Amino acid sequence: MKIVRFFLSLAVLALASAFLIAPASAQATRTWVSGVGDDANPCSRTAPCKTFAGAISKTAVSGEINCIDPGGFGGVTITKSITIDCRNTEAGVLVSGTNAIIVNAPAGAAVHLRGLDIFGVGTGLDGVRMVGQGQLHIEDCNIERFASNGVEFLPTANSELYITNTRIAEAGAEGVLIKTTGAVGINAILSKVEITNSGSGILVDGTGNTVAMNMTLTGSLISGNTGNGVAIKSIAAASPVRATIVGNTISANAGTGVNANGAAASGNGSAIAFLGGSTVFGNVTGVSNTGSGAVQSFKNNMISGNVADGTPLTAFPGPGGTPLQ
């Protein structure tokens, strides 16, 4: 009988240990932060965490962090697929002297940032800095007052960038910088983006890359920047940079509204901007090409009121080589 009791006691202890260990090691699919939370909490709805950094370690891969109420939730480094969605309240990410959000996720990852107020107080480095791989989605965000870039997209392998309904202001360098080295394919889509009062609006820099990079900009405002509005750069036809720029207002920039820069020795086709249905107004130069770069127009733009409107504008070839008007 004593032997039976002994083994029953062991079984009870083992079961109790399992219940004690599981909650500590498990990660939740959905976690929560609150302005009055505590990172020692499990980040549940009734016991939320205080910061994104505290919550992310308790959130499973492909899980989601939500905000219960307004607060400043601090900078965070993201190393896995995750969604941070705080569109229904004030979700502040305020930093000084450092990057606000670093994304260093593995291949195949998808990171979604929604409804964040990312503020650099003039000394923060980048608002969002991508140095990993996969997809980065920035939606319904406000990014302002960073000493370097609002968004810096520097992936290490084929990756995608999506920015939607987002305001970027007062970045010391680029509002959005898309750049990489090596053989890295990039597809970037920016829609309903406002970039103002920054060093420049958007720069797609393929000078260190060896494969194609593509950027699409639609329905956006790029205005009041101290450099170019939208610029693309490439050094070789084998690593082309293409930008489709449709339905935008590019105005009052102290550089060129739209510039395509291809190195003179690279041959035609290294950097081409396709411009359609856009207003290019009040810039120092409206449109320009450098070296072998080309701005190809659908001939339905309003390019006027710049100090120099800029030439040449090449008609975009339609079916059978007939230019579209």
Stockholm file with secondary structure:
# STOCKHOLM 1.0

chainA/1-325         MKIVRFFLSLAVLALASAFLIAPASAQATRTWVSGVGDDANPCSRTAPCKTFAGAISKTAVSGEINCIDPGGFGGVTITKSITIDCRNTEAGVLVSGTNAIIVNAPAGAAVHLRGLDIFGVGTGLDGVRMVGQGQLHIEDCNIERFASNGVEFLPTANSELYITNTRIAEAGAEGVLIKTTGAVGINAILSKVEITNSGSGILVDGTGNTVAMNMTLTGSLISGNTGNGVAIKSIAAASPVRATIVGNTISANAGTGVNANGAAASGNGSAIAFLGGSTVFGNVTGVSNTGSGAVQSFKNNMISGNVADGTPLTAFPGPGGTPLQ
#=GR chainA/1-325 SS CHHHHHHHHHHHHHHHHHHHHHHHHCCEEEEEECTTCCTTSCCCSSSCBSSHHHHHTTEEEEEEEEESSCEECCCEEECSSEEEECTTSCEEEECSSSCSEEECCCTTCEEEEESCEEEEEEEECCSEEECSCEEEEEESCEEEEESSCSEEECCSSSEEEEEEEEEEEEESSEEEEEECCBSCCEEEEEEEEEEESSSEEEEEECTTBSSCEEEEEESCEEESCSSCSEEEEESCTTSCEEEEEESCEEESCSSEEEEEEECGGGCTTSEEEEEESCEEESCSEEEEEEETCEEEECSCCEEESSSBCCSCCEECBCGGGCBCC
#=GC SS_cons         CHHHHHHHHHHHHHHHHHHHHHHHHCCEEEEEECTTCCTTSCCCSSSCBSSHHHHHTTEEEEEEEEESSCEECCCEEECSSEEEECTTSCEEEECSSSCSEEECCCTTCEEEEESCEEEEEEEECCSEEECSCEEEEEESCEEEEESSCSEEECCSSSEEEEEEEEEEEEESSEEEEEECCBSCCEEEEEEEEEEESSSEEEEEECTTBSSCEEEEEESCEEESCSSCSEEEEESCTTSCEEEEEESCEEESCSSEEEEEEECGGGCTTSEEEEEESCEEESCSEEEEEEETCEEEECSCCEEESSSBCCSCCEECBCGGGCBCC
//
